[in-house]
Amino acid sequence: MARKAKDLTGQVFSEWTVLHRVDSSKCGNVRWLCRCSCGNEKPVSVCNLSNGSSKSCGCLKNKINDLTGQVFNKWTVLKREGSNKCNNATYLCRCECGEERVIIGNNLTKNKSKGCHKCAVTGENHYLWNFNLTDKEREINNYRQIPGYQKWRKEVFNRDNYACRICGSNKSGTLNTHHIEGFSNNPELRTTLSNGITLCETCHKDFHHQYGYGDNTREQLNKFINQKEN
């Protein structure tokens, strides 16, 4: 006579709570429908319950490795988001600046993501930091946001036929509008057409390499142009 299986209903095995018995497996193993502490339900064999080889639906491993609340460089992990196509755990993180982004867990633990693009390299450590600007001017954050700047930029390009006034380059995407009298110390000339000139990226960098950023003057520009012509 077959031995009656012990009723496991209501018993708890690690993260599993046994609900009721279900059909046996193809191999004849007695199975019980169990509910994991996370809410997932799954049939589990009595052997796997009793010997501890099945402790959860798989979420226990995720709980052990969960990065929620941890801080990695500028990132604070808010919550587990899911997994990517390669089955790598992903997390919703918040940068010190407030920017939120979903990041792969391995990139956090292996120090591959140190902060969002906005604040990864900022302030005095940035190669374009202008020490001549006042705090009020920095509040603007970007001089391109100044009212009338975009119109001024377009007018300068149109007047110069979208070509560098020094070398003649008209390659799309490499042209800059340069303030002849420095931007920081001449606020009244920032959107004045006569105070702008079109320079290609190379000429623009060469100029500032020689004369720096800040108190630039028309005299410096004239010297630079003469130097290039000669």
Protein Blocks (a to p, Z undefined) as FASTA:
>chain_A
ZZddddfehiaehjbccfbdcdddfkopacdddddfkopacdddfklmmnopagbgolmm
mmmmpcghiaehjbccfbdfbdcfkopacdddddfkopacdddfklmmnopagbdfklmp
gcjllmkbcfkbcfklmmnopaklpghklmmmmmmmmmnoopafklopacehiaccddfb
afklmmklmmgfklgccddfklmmmmmmmnophjacfklmmmmmmmmmZZ
